[in-house]
Amino acid sequence: MSAGLLTTRRAHASRLQPAAVRSMTAVRSSTDRLRSRVTAAAAGGVGVALMIAASAATVRDDVLIGASVSTGSDGVEVTEDLYQASGGLAPFLAEPGLRPGFTIAAVLLVLPFLALAVQAVRVGRVVDERRSRRLLLAGATWADVRTLRTARTRAAFLRGGLAAGPLYLLLWLVLGWALPAGSRLLPPLHPAMLLAWLAVVGALVLAARVLAVLGFRREERLSWGGAGAGVPSRAFVLLTALGGVAVVVAGPALARNDHVFPVVLVLAVVLFLLAAGGGAARSAAGTVRRPDLSTAPTVPPAPARTRTRRWRDVAAHLLADAQRRGSTAAITGTAGVLFVCGLSFGVASSLAAELLVERLGNADYDQSGLGFYLTGFGLVAVVGAVGALVAVAALLLSLTDHLLGNRRAVASVAALGVPTRRLVRVQAIALQRTAVPAVVIGTVVAVVPYTFGLVVTVVDLGQWSPFVLLPVAAVVVVGVVTAAVCELLAHLLAGRVRQAAALENLRVP
């Protein structure tokens, strides 16, 4: 072996001892504590979602409920026994034909928790970069720095994975054991779930190494220039969007097999997520521009109070755009997840409207089944709401980290006379400009084709139904609720904003 190759391999291997790694990755500050707890919580959420999917996938159909008689292509009648699961499960889990939808919903719930985990490992990146530079100046190698980051992330993910088992047990007590027979949303516990828990822990430990490297990419610095490195290209956004459309169009042909359909659906969702996240990141990276006063229209002078109010509004929006520009990495993931949540809201409201328009009050249909279907659509909306809340929490964590890393800039703005409530308003605008468009556009994309079909159905029936407006109302409600949640979460940051705006932070390097 050549000496140069040996030197290169040694450079890629860390020389730190395990005791030194444990000492250097110990939690010592409030930032380390926040990063560790949120990362573990996000990993626990990923683990619980995976265990829910595993529990649904391992349900056995052991109860004979009847027989189905069909005629084959050769004219021979074929009789097939029909089975479903026992344990008092809700029909969404008990019936084999509906169970894949439940499993897909659980798998997709992994995405918002994964976005939160990616953002959590990046908390305190400014302090961490300074610490890394000091270690490099003291003689450490990049392999040593990577080892420390991996060990810290792996420890948090391991704690989250170990907590996923008890959390799933608690969830099973609420959604399984405590519910009456026929409405239980989680199957009975069985030995295979212990193996699933161990598999989830192993998968999270492996994922920690990937996130430890990818989660610490440097975000582009706040500047007046164009989009920097790390922002998805226009070609990437276009290709992923077209890929998602192509998968949806080709879905009926590709998903004739029941086992292929979940894979096709998840692939389409991931492509749309990447396209929406990349588009939101490009939008955030290109929002900050120097105001061109030479092209401003000439208007009569406004009263002093009106000019002050306009300047405050412009300043708040300008600061919010600048803050979003410094958080493009977080926006890429959270906006994509929120877009997918919007799709779930749109699909649930549109299918509910279609069901109510066609079957409510129609003597040709059994009215007793309406409650079953509407409950299913409600569960889809609940899963979307949980995902959206987790995604907004990830975005809020990004803003918290941004305040921590830019305390001097925030203090400088406060020193110029901007009150704290105006800085809190900046956080609300930054949250709303990312969350509201993403979730509303996702809802509209799902609502438009269904609404067109509803109008055609109403015309064919010759009778107007107010439920046609349900998808449109869902778009409005989703937008208003998302904006209100962002406003509420921004007020929760008032304490952090007040700390960042303290004048002593002007001495922070």
Disulfide bonds with the S-S distance in Angstrom:
none
